[in-house]
Amino acid sequence: MDPNAKPSLAGLSPEQVDAEVKAAMGDMDETVLASRIEKSLASFTQGSILEGRILKTLGSDVVVDIGYKSEGFIPLHEFENEEAAAPDRMIEVYLEGADEETGLVMLSKRKADRIRGWERVIETHSVGDVVEGRVIRKIKGGLLVDIGVPVFLPASQVDIRRVPDVGDYLGRNIRAEIIKIDRERRNIVLSRRQLLEREREEQKKKLFTTLERGQIRRGIVKNITDFGAFVDLGGVDGLLHVTDMSWGRVTDPRQVVHVDQVVDVMVLDFDLERERISLGLKQLTPNPWADIRRRYPIGSRIKGVVVNLVPYGAFVKLEEGVEGLVHVSEMSWTKQVAHPSEVVQPSQEVEVVVLEIDEERQEISLGMKQLEEDPWNKVEASYPSGIRIKGKVKNLTNYGAFVEIEEGIEGLLHVSDISWTKKITHPSSVFQKGDPIEAVVLSVDRERKRIALGMKQLDEDPWLTSIPRRFRVGSLVKGKVTKLTSFGAFVELEEGLEGLLHISEMSDDKVEKADDVVKAGQEVEVRVINVDPVDRKIGLSMRASAAEEYPEQPAHYAAETRGGTTLKSALSSALREAAIRRDVPSPSQAAPAQDAEPETQPAPPPPADAQEAAADETEPPKQESEPEPQA
């Protein structure tokens, strides 16, 4: 029998058991024993932290001996790895609870570690301390950062500027400042923004003491807008404007830089009081405008690509950082280009001519029509004065019609040159747009790109030939009264030809009002008393005594004198008409027919009878002059 073996209590009577217990306790007092038992039971209350020894791994649990009547179980996933759950290893555990019926004891290593971690953090840190940790989770209102224990970083305290998505910080190691500690609730709040602001203020003071214009500085792109990018130089953000990103065209700054990109920039200017810094990126590369005249001499033909269209022209890229403008007026010699899209499209390769260079403003004027010869250089030779042409009515205005002679070449047919005899107030009463017509070239002004046309010149001037012959002074003719005025009546002798029956020529007696003698629409017989081919007027009379005063002239006299006017006078009339037409507008300056004629163009002279009508409200015209005596 083993002398060290402990005695078994099996089969003993109660009296024998008491004797064995007393022998085991020796001299220990019963009150001391009760106190020890009470302390032992207190250490196994729920929520307490105990020390235990790992026995083994059983399935998905780790069995731990904590000195209780039964072993405890910890989920295996609470251990970092298998080595951490090795048998005989001593660990601290958190008592979740015990089931008295089954004897199952549930433990947690993770909670025990967390509680101990909180205790260590609280003991070693205070408000204002800077800590470093890893962002482990995004939660409502901010982030959780592991600094040994999970602590809260509000979204508003993540950065100096508002962060669109704080989830972008997941997995990143950050530094932050403790701004709140709640010991009872075991809660710590961090602020990364507060730390950054303090550090930036220190960096800013240092930066401004060393900042100089023209310096090359390295920074980080922090924000991008439509007008540029903000670059952190270390304490201060500088603006890299979109116009300083590249010598070429930049429509979106994101095409050049991106957030968090490290860039080298040049300090262009800064304001210490306003704490503003202007930065440049293109200044780190050579300026393509430095020797622009050598590479693009005036008059040279070059190729480029259309990069932008605006209402007044097209921008053509000649090389990176160099663009020129082709104005709409430089796109065609003959066409009226309303918008550049009628000629070119974006991305189209075009050939242009260099017209002008402004190095200071970095502007180049380009032309496309200069690639071809100006057709107006040949107009004088192709259309000399007096030549007959055929064309098509392209546009109507209050003062005439524009006629296309050939593609891009138009001439003006003034209302005064449409008919010798008809009173035409608007060209639309004669023809419409698109009508084919025949006309005579009256004059060509190559410098002003103007051609004057005439239709009436296709025929001989009847005022110099047929009218004086057919309406000889003294002859009786019939006509219809077309209009009554205060000074007389207008009588239509034939289509388009009227004469004036003055109130003083209506009767040998005094006539107060014209409608006392004649009415509008009345057929009358009148005597021709004057034919003036210069002013294109015919004087008429109904007086009985006029037969004696104005005897009928022989036909040969009328032909020689042109109705009482010499050929020299007739020539003077023709020259005066030419002077009236000397300043016709060019097709490109003409406006479509409106209620009023363009201010820059002279209005056509009113017909003679219209001038007389205008005198209706002023004073009656003078008595027609006496005819010359017969030969």
Order of alpha helices (4+ residues) and beta strands (2+ residues): alpha-alpha-beta-beta-beta-beta-beta-alpha-beta-beta-beta-beta-beta-alpha-beta-beta-beta-beta-beta-alpha-beta-beta-beta-beta-beta-alpha-beta-beta-beta-beta-beta-alpha-beta-beta-beta-beta-beta-alpha-alpha-alpha-alpha
